[in-house]
Amino acid sequence: MDDWAKKRLRELEAAAPVKRRNRKDAFVLLPLGWFEAATRATRTPQALVSVWLLHLAWRTKSPTFPVPNGQLEQHGVSRYAKYRALARLERAGLITVDRRVRKTLIVTLVGL
């Protein structure tokens, strides 16, 4: 490389903005089967609810979606654990829950 090219390359590298990822928006690829086993081993089925909500939002391509009991029961989470987890997430301001009598709950993820 000649001097001009080396100088120009240094100028471009110095002028380029530094790309840093925001750790709050970091993304994790997580096998649901593995996480299900981990929640059973640590006896924290409510943790599976939060990951399941993110999965449903991705699958429906919408921040608002229904959360039926049967899907979580297949993964070892009772409907009571689901209700407790949703109440805690709602109190934390992470979701809103539309509760209808004898109907599936409608959840909206906040801040995504």
C-alpha positions in Angstrom: 0.0 0.0 0.0 1.2 3.5 -0.7 1.4 6.2 1.9 -1.8 7.9 0.7 -3.8 4.7 1.1 -2.4 4.0 4.5 -3.1 7.5 5.7 -6.7 7.4 4.3 -7.4 4.1 5.9 -6.2 5.5 9.3 -8.5 8.5 8.8 -11.5 6.4 8.0 -10.9 4.1 11.0 -10.6 7.1 13.3 -13.8 8.7 11.9 -15.9 5.6 12.1 -18.2 5.5 15.1 -17.5 2.7 17.6 -20.4 0.2 17.6 -21.3 -1.0 21.1 -24.3 -3.2 21.9 -26.6 -2.0 24.6 -26.6 -4.9 27.2 -30.2 -4.2 28.0 -31.2 -5.1 24.4 -28.9 -8.1 24.1 -30.6 -11.1 22.6 -30.3 -14.7 23.7 -31.1 -17.8 21.7 -32.7 -20.1 24.2 -33.9 -23.7 23.6 -37.3 -23.9 25.3 -36.7 -27.6 26.2 -33.5 -26.8 28.1 -35.1 -23.8 29.9 -38.1 -26.0 30.8 -35.7 -28.5 32.4 -33.8 -25.7 34.2 -37.0 -24.3 35.7 -38.0 -27.8 36.9 -34.5 -28.3 38.4 -34.6 -25.0 40.2 -38.3 -25.2 41.0 -39.1 -21.9 39.4 -41.9 -22.5 36.9 -42.8 -18.8 37.0 -39.5 -18.0 35.2 -40.7 -20.1 32.3 -43.8 -17.9 32.0 -41.7 -14.8 31.2 -39.7 -16.6 28.5 -43.0 -18.2 27.1 -44.5 -14.7 26.8 -41.5 -13.6 24.7 -41.9 -16.7 22.6 -45.6 -16.0 22.0 -44.9 -12.4 21.0 -42.3 -13.6 18.5 -44.6 -16.3 17.2 -47.6 -14.0 16.8 -45.4 -11.1 15.6 -47.4 -8.9 17.9 -46.9 -7.5 21.4 -50.5 -8.5 22.2 -51.6 -12.1 22.2 -53.7 -14.7 24.1 -52.0 -16.9 26.8 -54.0 -20.2 27.2 -53.4 -22.4 30.2 -52.9 -25.6 28.2 -49.7 -24.6 26.5 -47.9 -23.8 29.7 -49.3 -26.9 31.4 -47.6 -29.0 28.7 -44.4 -27.5 30.0 -45.1 -28.2 33.7 -46.5 -24.8 34.7 -49.9 -24.9 36.5 -52.4 -22.2 35.7 -52.0 -20.9 39.3 -48.2 -20.4 38.8 -49.1 -18.7 35.5 -51.5 -16.3 37.2 -49.0 -15.5 40.0 -46.2 -14.8 37.4 -48.5 -12.6 35.3 -49.5 -10.6 38.4 -45.9 -10.1 39.3 -44.9 -9.0 35.8 -47.9 -6.7 35.6 -47.0 -5.1 39.0 -43.5 -4.6 37.6 -44.9 -2.7 34.6 -43.6 -5.2 32.1 -47.0 -6.4 30.8 -50.6 -5.5 30.8 -53.3 -8.2 31.2 -56.8 -8.1 29.9 -58.8 -10.4 32.2 -62.1 -11.6 30.9 -64.5 -13.8 32.8 -64.0 -17.5 31.8 -61.9 -16.5 28.8 -58.3 -16.8 27.9 -56.2 -13.9 29.2 -54.9 -11.4 26.7 -51.4 -10.1 27.4 -49.6 -7.1 26.0 -45.8 -6.7 26.4 -44.9 -3.2 27.4 -41.7 -1.6 26.3 -40.7 -4.0 23.5 
